[in-house]
Amino acid sequence: MNRIWIHVLIYVLLFTFSIQEGMAAEDKQPVTNSEAVILMDGKSGQVLYEKNSDKRMYPASITKILTGIIAIEQGELEDKVTVSERARNVDGTRVYLKEGEEVPLKKLIQGLLMNSGNDAGIAIAEHLSGSVENFAQVMNTFAEEKAGTENSNFTNPHGLFNKDHYVTARDMAKITKYAMQNETFKEIVGTKKLKWNGEEWKTTIINHNRLLWRYDDATGVKTGWVTKSGHTLVGTAERGGMELIAVVLKAKNAEQSYREAGNLFDYGFENYESAAIPAGTTYEQDGVVYELEESLSYTRKKGTVMTEKVTRKGYLLVEADNGILTTGKLSKVSETSGEPVGTEKGEEVKDKDLSWKDAIFQWFASLFSTK
């Protein structure tokens, strides 16, 4: 009789903990009223929250994220760029370049990304590609081939309105993920202040992205505004080894864009964590030893139990309870004479973490078990 009550107690405790776990799993969703938003893990690329993330939107000056990373990768930062009449007379925000002025390319990139200089954007485009029109072709090719964009189109380097110049929140997150892997880009967008000594303008530039002051873990990136786009913002933040990217499109005002980006970051840091499997990790399946070719990053909800499976064709699947999170390519290293490993023929299952429910049950069972 006592053993029956012990088992009843165990299952009551498990049921209670399950309810609590279920309530915790129903995490509070971030409040977002902007037209399109997305939250992406900057390492794994996994999307943690989204709303209208594939809707075509007008980006305004967050376009300059793409212009900046192209300039850094394809230009020589110490090159002297001669400012044209077209650059000098462009509309909108400027760094007040003088026609004929010679400016180092890196300085133009700083003026582009920190002070949103449209004149700097034109000067960069003409220097690298000969014309704005040619540079737009470079932008589209670069975005697709390097960042993997699928539903965006660029017609200029600065983001002034053009009906054929559009992006999606998802594509902007992809572009930013790619750009933030470059240390020069990351340094520039994370700089709060910069002395500017131009021929016609001498000042201290204050980064337009006030998220750098408003969110403690912010690391970048860029704001934008034109009438058709509303307020746009791409922000990045890092905490505890986790990197997040938030894209907010068509907010009513700057305050809303900063608040919603902060809400997205809080949601990501509070509910998720980043993990990685190092390159070179080995797995044995059906007598064959495989090795992971490249480091594999993924993002999981906190407390989630993960499994790793090797398929019959030699691919690694990283899974959570709700499905596959990511896959990795394995290379065949050698063959052994050992028996197949795993719970199913053709698959190896490696439980990285023991479920807390299993652990509790095993602990209780060990206390009260009899031989």
GUNU-626109 format. One record per residue (C-alpha): residue number from 0; x, y, z. Coordinates in Angstrom, 3 decimals, padded with zeros to 6 digits, m for minus. Layout:
REM residues N
site k NUM xx X yy Y zz Z
...
END
This chain:
REM residues 371
site k 0 xx 000.000 yy 000.000 zz 000.000
site k 1 xx 002.838 yy 002.355 zz 000.890
site k 2 xx 004.413 yy 001.787 zz m002.514
site k 3 xx 001.135 yy 002.786 zz m004.195
site k 4 xx 001.035 yy 006.072 zz m002.280
site k 5 xx 004.686 yy 006.723 zz m003.116
site k 6 xx 003.917 yy 006.340 zz m006.816
site k 7 xx 000.859 yy 008.556 zz m006.463
site k 8 xx 003.029 yy 011.215 zz m004.830
site k 9 xx 005.577 yy 010.984 zz m007.633
site k 10 xx 002.982 yy 011.437 zz m010.346
site k 11 xx 001.288 yy 014.307 zz m008.502
site k 12 xx 004.611 yy 016.112 zz m008.289
site k 13 xx 005.328 yy 015.458 zz m011.951
site k 14 xx 001.873 yy 016.711 zz m012.907
site k 15 xx 002.357 yy 019.878 zz m010.845
site k 16 xx 005.754 yy 020.578 zz m012.355
site k 17 xx 004.349 yy 019.929 zz m015.842
site k 18 xx 001.676 yy 022.571 zz m015.317
site k 19 xx 004.274 yy 025.063 zz m014.110
site k 20 xx 006.518 yy 024.229 zz m017.040
site k 21 xx 003.619 yy 024.687 zz m019.457
site k 22 xx 002.813 yy 028.089 zz m017.982
site k 23 xx 006.453 yy 029.147 zz m018.265
site k 24 xx 006.556 yy 027.909 zz m021.853
site k 25 xx 003.709 yy 030.249 zz m022.733
site k 26 xx 006.112 yy 033.174 zz m022.664
site k 27 xx 004.774 yy 036.648 zz m023.032
site k 28 xx 005.004 yy 037.769 zz m026.649
site k 29 xx 006.619 yy 041.160 zz m027.356
site k 30 xx 004.338 yy 044.117 zz m027.991
site k 31 xx 004.746 yy 045.346 zz m031.584
site k 32 xx 002.469 yy 047.788 zz m033.404
site k 33 xx 004.766 yy 048.603 zz m036.321
site k 34 xx 003.719 yy 047.179 zz m039.663
site k 35 xx 006.481 yy 044.593 zz m040.039
site k 36 xx 009.005 yy 043.274 zz m037.520
site k 37 xx 011.361 yy 040.358 zz m037.025
site k 38 xx 013.715 yy 039.099 zz m034.323
site k 39 xx 016.565 yy 036.887 zz m035.505
site k 40 xx 019.468 yy 035.188 zz m033.780
site k 41 xx 022.576 yy 036.796 zz m035.270
site k 42 xx 024.595 yy 033.578 zz m035.127
site k 43 xx 022.197 yy 030.843 zz m036.158
site k 44 xx 019.860 yy 032.953 zz m038.284
site k 45 xx 016.843 yy 031.381 zz m036.571
site k 46 xx 013.765 yy 033.576 zz m036.392
site k 47 xx 012.468 yy 033.978 zz m032.833
site k 48 xx 009.548 yy 036.309 zz m033.544
site k 49 xx 008.031 yy 037.806 zz m036.683
site k 50 xx 005.087 yy 039.814 zz m037.958
site k 51 xx 004.594 yy 040.496 zz m041.670
site k 52 xx 008.266 yy 039.642 zz m042.079
site k 53 xx 007.917 yy 038.846 zz m045.805
site k 54 xx 005.811 yy 041.871 zz m046.706
site k 55 xx 007.433 yy 044.310 zz m049.127
site k 56 xx 008.195 yy 047.571 zz m047.345
site k 57 xx 010.082 yy 050.794 zz m048.069
site k 58 xx 013.320 yy 050.791 zz m046.060
site k 59 xx 014.503 yy 054.439 zz m046.110
site k 60 xx 018.048 yy 054.838 zz m044.749
site k 61 xx 018.501 yy 051.332 zz m043.380
site k 62 xx 019.407 yy 050.747 zz m047.044
site k 63 xx 022.813 yy 052.138 zz m046.051
site k 64 xx 023.598 yy 048.944 zz m044.136
site k 65 xx 023.970 yy 047.208 zz m047.490
site k 66 xx 025.861 yy 050.125 zz m049.051
site k 67 xx 028.263 yy 050.201 zz m046.100
site k 68 xx 029.167 yy 046.521 zz m046.093
site k 69 xx 029.680 yy 046.533 zz m049.873
site k 70 xx 032.024 yy 049.520 zz m049.575
site k 71 xx 034.018 yy 047.841 zz m046.812
site k 72 xx 034.358 yy 044.538 zz m048.660
site k 73 xx 034.865 yy 045.793 zz m052.204
site k 74 xx 036.723 yy 049.065 zz m051.674
site k 75 xx 040.069 yy 050.125 zz m050.266
site k 76 xx 039.354 yy 052.019 zz m047.066
site k 77 xx 042.245 yy 054.458 zz m047.546
site k 78 xx 041.306 yy 055.321 zz m051.138
site k 79 xx 040.597 yy 059.017 zz m051.759
site k 80 xx 037.115 yy 059.560 zz m053.203
site k 81 xx 036.395 yy 062.708 zz m055.224
site k 82 xx 032.958 yy 064.172 zz m054.483
site k 83 xx 030.814 yy 064.825 zz m057.563
site k 84 xx 028.187 yy 067.494 zz m058.209
site k 85 xx 025.472 yy 064.835 zz m057.956
site k 86 xx 026.688 yy 063.807 zz m054.511
site k 87 xx 026.962 yy 067.410 zz m053.376
site k 88 xx 023.388 yy 068.244 zz m054.343
site k 89 xx 021.508 yy 065.126 zz m053.204
site k 90 xx 018.383 yy 065.653 zz m051.109
site k 91 xx 017.955 yy 064.717 zz m047.469
site k 92 xx 020.438 yy 064.147 zz m044.677
site k 93 xx 024.037 yy 064.955 zz m045.556
site k 94 xx 027.532 yy 065.271 zz m044.167
site k 95 xx 027.901 yy 068.420 zz m046.285
site k 96 xx 030.549 yy 067.236 zz m048.712
site k 97 xx 031.956 yy 069.859 zz m051.068
site k 98 xx 032.078 yy 069.229 zz m054.798
site k 99 xx 035.652 yy 068.258 zz m055.708
site k 100 xx 036.551 yy 067.442 zz m052.102
site k 101 xx 038.691 yy 064.318 zz m051.676
site k 102 xx 037.609 yy 062.126 zz m048.777
site k 103 xx 038.966 yy 058.752 zz m047.602
site k 104 xx 036.518 yy 055.942 zz m048.315
site k 105 xx 036.401 yy 054.873 zz m044.661
site k 106 xx 035.420 yy 058.393 zz m043.604
site k 107 xx 032.577 yy 058.340 zz m046.126
site k 108 xx 031.377 yy 055.004 zz m044.725
site k 109 xx 031.420 yy 056.479 zz m041.233
site k 110 xx 029.427 yy 059.497 zz m042.403
site k 111 xx 027.042 yy 057.172 zz m044.238
site k 112 xx 026.318 yy 054.837 zz m041.336
site k 113 xx 026.582 yy 057.190 zz m038.364
site k 114 xx 025.110 yy 060.429 zz m039.750
site k 115 xx 023.072 yy 058.884 zz m042.583
site k 116 xx 024.821 yy 061.011 zz m045.206
site k 117 xx 023.048 yy 060.644 zz m048.550
site k 118 xx 025.898 yy 062.562 zz m050.178
site k 119 xx 028.345 yy 060.009 zz m048.799
site k 120 xx 026.212 yy 057.243 zz m050.306
site k 121 xx 026.302 yy 058.779 zz m053.771
site k 122 xx 030.061 yy 059.370 zz m053.543
site k 123 xx 030.641 yy 055.742 zz m052.511
site k 124 xx 028.439 yy 054.388 zz m055.322
site k 125 xx 030.145 yy 056.466 zz m058.001
site k 126 xx 033.607 yy 055.602 zz m056.697
site k 127 xx 033.018 yy 051.855 zz m056.632
site k 128 xx 030.808 yy 051.373 zz m059.697
site k 129 xx 031.027 yy 054.541 zz m061.793
site k 130 xx 027.380 yy 055.489 zz m061.278
site k 131 xx 024.456 yy 055.082 zz m058.901
site k 132 xx 022.672 yy 052.938 zz m061.462
site k 133 xx 025.588 yy 050.519 zz m061.800
site k 134 xx 025.978 yy 050.365 zz m058.036
site k 135 xx 022.305 yy 049.408 zz m057.637
site k 136 xx 022.986 yy 046.317 zz m059.733
site k 137 xx 025.903 yy 045.489 zz m057.446
site k 138 xx 023.646 yy 045.939 zz m054.412
site k 139 xx 021.078 yy 043.466 zz m055.676
site k 140 xx 023.635 yy 040.857 zz m056.671
site k 141 xx 025.530 yy 041.224 zz m053.394
site k 142 xx 022.380 yy 040.993 zz m051.266
site k 143 xx 021.210 yy 037.827 zz m052.984
site k 144 xx 024.545 yy 036.021 zz m053.245
site k 145 xx 026.159 yy 037.048 zz m049.950
site k 146 xx 023.215 yy 037.513 zz m047.602
site k 147 xx 020.631 yy 035.250 zz m049.227
site k 148 xx 017.876 yy 037.823 zz m049.729
site k 149 xx 014.818 yy 036.649 zz m051.650
site k 150 xx 012.253 yy 039.432 zz m051.911
site k 151 xx 014.007 yy 042.820 zz m051.996
site k 152 xx 015.130 yy 045.252 zz m054.668
site k 153 xx 017.479 yy 048.229 zz m054.454
site k 154 xx 017.672 yy 051.185 zz m056.833
site k 155 xx 019.962 yy 053.559 zz m054.899
site k 156 xx 022.605 yy 053.559 zz m052.154
site k 157 xx 020.810 yy 055.820 zz m049.647
site k 158 xx 017.159 yy 054.781 zz m049.409
site k 159 xx 015.408 yy 057.906 zz m050.685
site k 160 xx 011.972 yy 056.859 zz m051.890
site k 161 xx 011.572 yy 054.965 zz m055.128
site k 162 xx 008.570 yy 052.712 zz m055.698
site k 163 xx 010.900 yy 049.987 zz m056.975
site k 164 xx 013.187 yy 050.238 zz m053.941
site k 165 xx 011.817 yy 047.844 zz m051.323
site k 166 xx 012.807 yy 045.238 zz m048.742
site k 167 xx 011.301 yy 042.750 zz m046.328
site k 168 xx 012.049 yy 042.601 zz m042.621
site k 169 xx 013.450 yy 039.097 zz m043.118
site k 170 xx 015.818 yy 040.209 zz m045.869
site k 171 xx 017.040 yy 043.184 zz m043.828
site k 172 xx 017.802 yy 040.844 zz m040.930
site k 173 xx 019.774 yy 038.598 zz m043.296
site k 174 xx 021.756 yy 041.539 zz m044.656
site k 175 xx 022.501 yy 042.734 zz m041.128
site k 176 xx 023.523 yy 039.250 zz m039.980
site k 177 xx 026.025 yy 039.139 zz m042.821
site k 178 xx 027.303 yy 042.691 zz m042.238
site k 179 xx 027.796 yy 042.285 zz m038.481
site k 180 xx 030.286 yy 039.483 zz m039.092
site k 181 xx 032.654 yy 042.150 zz m040.433
site k 182 xx 034.612 yy 043.771 zz m037.601
site k 183 xx 035.090 yy 047.103 zz m039.409
site k 184 xx 031.364 yy 047.407 zz m040.046
site k 185 xx 030.564 yy 046.396 zz m036.472
site k 186 xx 032.989 yy 048.970 zz m035.082
site k 187 xx 031.525 yy 051.815 zz m037.168
site k 188 xx 027.849 yy 051.144 zz m036.374
site k 189 xx 028.698 yy 050.796 zz m032.682
site k 190 xx 030.534 yy 054.142 zz m032.487
site k 191 xx 028.538 yy 056.809 zz m030.656
site k 192 xx 030.564 yy 059.923 zz m031.518
site k 193 xx 033.110 yy 060.912 zz m034.179
site k 194 xx 034.951 yy 064.137 zz m034.937
site k 195 xx 034.263 yy 065.273 zz m038.511
site k 196 xx 036.622 yy 067.695 zz m040.232
site k 197 xx 035.359 yy 068.283 zz m043.754
site k 198 xx 036.093 yy 071.226 zz m045.984
site k 199 xx 032.626 yy 072.705 zz m045.427
site k 200 xx 031.537 yy 071.025 zz m042.202
site k 201 xx 033.481 yy 070.650 zz m038.958
site k 202 xx 031.586 yy 069.056 zz m036.090
site k 203 xx 031.258 yy 066.043 zz m033.827
site k 204 xx 028.917 yy 063.496 zz m035.363
site k 205 xx 026.486 yy 061.914 zz m032.927
site k 206 xx 025.273 yy 058.529 zz m034.163
site k 207 xx 021.656 yy 058.801 zz m035.313
site k 208 xx 020.911 yy 055.396 zz m033.776
site k 209 xx 019.865 yy 056.350 zz m030.241
site k 210 xx 019.372 yy 052.683 zz m029.418
site k 211 xx 023.079 yy 052.713 zz m028.545
site k 212 xx 022.221 yy 054.896 zz m025.546
site k 213 xx 018.780 yy 053.515 zz m024.753
site k 214 xx 019.469 yy 049.778 zz m024.589
site k 215 xx 022.409 yy 048.658 zz m022.474
site k 216 xx 023.398 yy 045.708 zz m024.680
site k 217 xx 022.920 yy 047.457 zz m028.049
site k 218 xx 025.760 yy 047.195 zz m030.586
site k 219 xx 024.242 yy 048.908 zz m033.685
site k 220 xx 022.939 yy 049.445 zz m036.390
site k 221 xx 020.878 yy 052.041 zz m038.357
site k 222 xx 017.721 yy 054.152 zz m038.391
site k 223 xx 015.720 yy 055.524 zz m041.313
site k 224 xx 012.811 yy 057.728 zz m042.229
site k 225 xx 011.009 yy 059.014 zz m045.312
site k 226 xx 007.305 yy 059.787 zz m045.536
site k 227 xx 006.404 yy 056.605 zz m047.433
site k 228 xx 008.376 yy 054.281 zz m045.161
site k 229 xx 007.617 yy 055.784 zz m041.781
site k 230 xx 010.299 yy 055.221 zz m039.164
site k 231 xx 012.513 yy 052.202 zz m039.742
site k 232 xx 015.127 yy 050.687 zz m037.475
site k 233 xx 017.567 yy 047.798 zz m037.548
site k 234 xx 019.106 yy 047.159 zz m034.147
site k 235 xx 021.544 yy 044.612 zz m032.765
site k 236 xx 022.326 yy 043.603 zz m029.196
site k 237 xx 024.596 yy 041.111 zz m027.448
site k 238 xx 024.301 yy 039.485 zz m024.048
site k 239 xx 025.941 yy 036.395 zz m022.594
site k 240 xx 027.311 yy 035.267 zz m025.944
site k 241 xx 023.939 yy 035.641 zz m027.664
site k 242 xx 023.555 yy 038.068 zz m030.585
site k 243 xx 020.141 yy 039.341 zz m031.644
site k 244 xx 018.932 yy 041.347 zz m034.648
site k 245 xx 015.670 yy 043.309 zz m034.496
site k 246 xx 014.100 yy 044.908 zz m037.570
site k 247 xx 011.198 yy 047.351 zz m037.121
site k 248 xx 009.521 yy 048.730 zz m040.268
site k 249 xx 006.975 yy 051.524 zz m040.534
site k 250 xx 006.741 yy 052.635 zz m036.933
site k 251 xx 004.687 yy 055.770 zz m036.276
site k 252 xx 007.631 yy 057.574 zz m034.704
site k 253 xx 011.202 yy 057.018 zz m033.567
site k 254 xx 010.125 yy 056.427 zz m029.978
site k 255 xx 007.926 yy 053.522 zz m031.054
site k 256 xx 010.725 yy 051.947 zz m033.100
site k 257 xx 013.181 yy 052.079 zz m030.170
site k 258 xx 010.609 yy 050.775 zz m027.697
site k 259 xx 009.631 yy 047.857 zz m029.903
site k 260 xx 013.234 yy 046.928 zz m030.655
site k 261 xx 013.869 yy 046.882 zz m026.893
site k 262 xx 010.791 yy 044.700 zz m026.372
site k 263 xx 012.054 yy 042.276 zz m029.004
site k 264 xx 015.509 yy 042.091 zz m027.428
site k 265 xx 014.059 yy 041.515 zz m023.952
site k 266 xx 011.863 yy 038.731 zz m025.300
site k 267 xx 014.803 yy 037.045 zz m027.037
site k 268 xx 017.236 yy 037.234 zz m024.136
site k 269 xx 014.655 yy 036.141 zz m021.555
site k 270 xx 013.292 yy 033.143 zz m023.446
site k 271 xx 016.065 yy 031.811 zz m025.691
site k 272 xx 019.710 yy 030.837 zz m025.599
site k 273 xx 022.342 yy 030.221 zz m028.254
site k 274 xx 024.281 yy 026.991 zz m028.569
site k 275 xx 026.835 yy 025.579 zz m030.969
site k 276 xx 028.328 yy 022.227 zz m031.911
site k 277 xx 032.045 yy 022.659 zz m032.699
site k 278 xx 033.462 yy 021.689 zz m036.057
site k 279 xx 035.183 yy 018.333 zz m035.847
site k 280 xx 032.625 yy 016.758 zz m033.494
site k 281 xx 032.365 yy 013.066 zz m034.377
site k 282 xx 029.409 yy 010.677 zz m034.492
site k 283 xx 029.271 yy 006.920 zz m035.028
site k 284 xx 026.389 yy 005.332 zz m036.900
site k 285 xx 026.089 yy 001.765 zz m038.199
site k 286 xx 029.812 yy 001.271 zz m037.847
site k 287 xx 030.661 yy 004.481 zz m039.716
site k 288 xx 032.380 yy 007.456 zz m038.046
site k 289 xx 031.272 yy 010.906 zz m039.243
site k 290 xx 032.714 yy 014.338 zz m038.515
site k 291 xx 030.902 yy 017.689 zz m038.500
site k 292 xx 032.516 yy 019.796 zz m041.226
site k 293 xx 031.657 yy 023.296 zz m039.893
site k 294 xx 030.590 yy 024.665 zz m036.527
site k 295 xx 026.798 yy 024.485 zz m036.258
site k 296 xx 024.970 yy 027.223 zz m034.335
site k 297 xx 021.359 yy 026.991 zz m033.222
site k 298 xx 018.947 yy 028.697 zz m030.856
site k 299 xx 016.698 yy 026.949 zz m028.398
site k 300 xx 014.074 yy 027.941 zz m025.891
site k 301 xx 015.509 yy 027.916 zz m022.408
site k 302 xx 014.921 yy 024.569 zz m020.733
site k 303 xx 014.363 yy 022.723 zz m024.008
site k 304 xx 015.785 yy 019.218 zz m024.268
site k 305 xx 017.718 yy 018.792 zz m027.511
site k 306 xx 018.596 yy 015.657 zz m029.443
site k 307 xx 021.079 yy 015.055 zz m032.231
site k 308 xx 020.414 yy 012.413 zz m034.870
site k 309 xx 022.563 yy 011.094 zz m037.681
site k 310 xx 020.496 yy 010.110 zz m040.707
site k 311 xx 021.137 yy 007.146 zz m042.946
site k 312 xx 022.636 yy 009.485 zz m045.536
site k 313 xx 025.051 yy 011.023 zz m043.056
site k 314 xx 023.409 yy 014.324 zz m042.113
site k 315 xx 023.162 yy 015.675 zz m038.585
site k 316 xx 019.715 yy 016.762 zz m037.387
site k 317 xx 019.440 yy 018.961 zz m034.294
site k 318 xx 015.923 yy 018.613 zz m032.923
site k 319 xx 013.738 yy 020.020 zz m030.178
site k 320 xx 010.361 yy 018.722 zz m029.044
site k 321 xx 008.598 yy 020.851 zz m031.654
site k 322 xx 010.706 yy 019.758 zz m034.623
site k 323 xx 014.053 yy 020.143 zz m036.390
site k 324 xx 015.960 yy 023.301 zz m035.530
site k 325 xx 018.875 yy 022.946 zz m037.908
site k 326 xx 020.920 yy 020.483 zz m039.926
site k 327 xx 024.641 yy 020.025 zz m040.428
site k 328 xx 026.737 yy 018.363 zz m043.091
site k 329 xx 028.826 yy 015.419 zz m041.943
site k 330 xx 031.809 yy 013.911 zz m043.694
site k 331 xx 032.716 yy 010.245 zz m043.519
site k 332 xx 035.931 yy 009.686 zz m041.561
site k 333 xx 036.253 yy 005.938 zz m041.169
site k 334 xx 034.414 yy 002.668 zz m040.653
site k 335 xx 034.497 yy 000.550 zz m037.499
site k 336 xx 033.461 yy m002.978 zz m036.728
site k 337 xx 031.150 yy m001.888 zz m033.928
site k 338 xx 027.428 yy m002.541 zz m033.722
site k 339 xx 025.019 yy 000.173 zz m034.868
site k 340 xx 024.432 yy 002.824 zz m032.251
site k 341 xx 021.040 yy 004.373 zz m031.561
site k 342 xx 017.387 yy 003.666 zz m030.951
site k 343 xx 016.468 yy 003.179 zz m034.591
site k 344 xx 018.279 yy 001.500 zz m037.417
site k 345 xx 020.115 yy 004.103 zz m039.440
site k 346 xx 019.873 yy 006.825 zz m036.777
site k 347 xx 021.980 yy 007.733 zz m033.792
site k 348 xx 020.295 yy 009.688 zz m031.039
site k 349 xx 022.411 yy 011.653 zz m028.581
site k 350 xx 020.509 yy 013.249 zz m025.696
site k 351 xx 022.578 yy 016.228 zz m024.624
site k 352 xx 020.344 yy 016.971 zz m021.600
site k 353 xx 018.234 yy 014.679 zz m019.420
site k 354 xx 014.632 yy 015.875 zz m019.140
site k 355 xx 013.995 yy 017.300 zz m015.660
site k 356 xx 010.865 yy 015.128 zz m015.449
site k 357 xx 012.888 yy 011.984 zz m016.156
site k 358 xx 015.531 yy 013.080 zz m013.657
site k 359 xx 012.970 yy 013.660 zz m010.885
site k 360 xx 011.261 yy 010.359 zz m011.578
site k 361 xx 014.555 yy 008.464 zz m011.534
site k 362 xx 015.593 yy 010.151 zz m008.294
site k 363 xx 012.299 yy 009.311 zz m006.543
site k 364 xx 012.337 yy 005.792 zz m007.899
site k 365 xx 015.880 yy 005.218 zz m006.614
site k 366 xx 014.843 yy 006.315 zz m003.114
site k 367 xx 011.923 yy 003.970 zz m002.825
site k 368 xx 012.793 yy 001.067 zz m005.054
site k 369 xx 013.228 yy m002.404 zz m003.500
site k 370 xx 014.869 yy m005.498 zz m004.848
END
